[in-house]
Amino acid sequence: MERRELLMGGAALATAAFANLGLAAGQGEQHKHEEHEHEEHDEHMHHSSGKYKALVNSAADCVHIGEECLNHCLTMLSTGDKELGECSKSVNQLLATCDALMKLAAQESVYTPKMAALAGQVCKDCEAECRKHEKKHGLCKACADSCAACYKECQKVSA
């Protein structure tokens, strides 16, 4: 009887293991599907259509490049190099502002012109700070350039 019970227990264990594998595979496929939907959403946000298309796209560029710039600043700060301290503050403010601008403009919100006026000033200030470091840090130049482009778009819509 012990042998029979052992075989039955082993079969039950194998069945449970295969069931869990199937469940895990299903969850993996669901996760891949969700990631694909997220990528499509990001692409649609970046390639907006509508009343404020250029503004949404330039704000999205500022956010994307600004995230990379902020990461670079924080990396430098973590090594004890304080040269980019003010730059990191400026970029952090830019990120919050341009993210809000991008969302409002994508929704064609009535607040977009007022937000564009504020964001334009933040972009102008961030550009000035990043220009101080553009010869030494490529990401600072890229951030300054994206700020300048967003500033121009903000000027077209601001109240």
Secondary structure by P-SEA (a helix, b strand, c coil): caaaaaaaaaaaaaaaaaaaaaaaaaaaaaaaaaaaaaaaaaaaaaaccccaaaaaaaaaaaaaaaaaaaaaaaaaaaaccccaaaaaaaaaaaaaaaaaaaaaaaacccaaaaaaaaaaaaaaaaaaaaaacccccaaaaaaaaaaaaaaaaaaaccc
